[in-house]
Structures are given as C-alpha cells and as structure tokens.
Amino acid sequence: MDTKSEKLRDACELALQAFRKLKQPEFDDIISKLEFCIGSYNNDKNPVGLVEFGFKSLEMFNEIRKKHPRKVSLKVIDALEDSLT
C-alpha cells in the first residue's frame, strides 16, 4: 500500500471538511472536485487528482489565511504541505 498517497488522501479529506466549514458558495467548485478525487482515489488508487487539487486547496487556504488567519486551521495546511512534499 502506498502510504504517501494515503496520507495525501487524508489531507485532502481534512481540506474538504475545512472548505465545508467555511460555508461559502465560492468554494462549491473545489468541494465537488475534492469529493470526486477522493472517491476516484478510493476506487482506483491513482493519486493524480489528489495531487492537483491538494495543491489548489493549499494555495486557496494560504490566500484565505492572509486575510482571515483564524478561518483555516494550521493543521489542515500542515497536513497538505507534508503530504505534497
């Protein structure tokens, strides 16, 4: 089993939960893409989508933290950074 990919899936699930918590319509697209990629990974174990949208999520969270530091947990950002490097 590829533990790096599993770690990335777990980080993307944390990101998905964080986006849902924000309850903002502008995040609906990334939420649906993360849901799809996580489901796809669970079926075929191909992490390509997780990598792409993991980086996109990380970029979005970093932008959110610049304006609203308390809205996104560092735990989510650290999990994404750790699993993507």
Secondary structure, 3 states (H helix, E strand, C coil): CCHHHHHHHHHHHHHHHHHHHHCCHHHHHHHHHHHHHHHHHHHHCCCHHHHHHHHHHHHHHHHHHHHCCCCCCHHHHHHHHHHHC
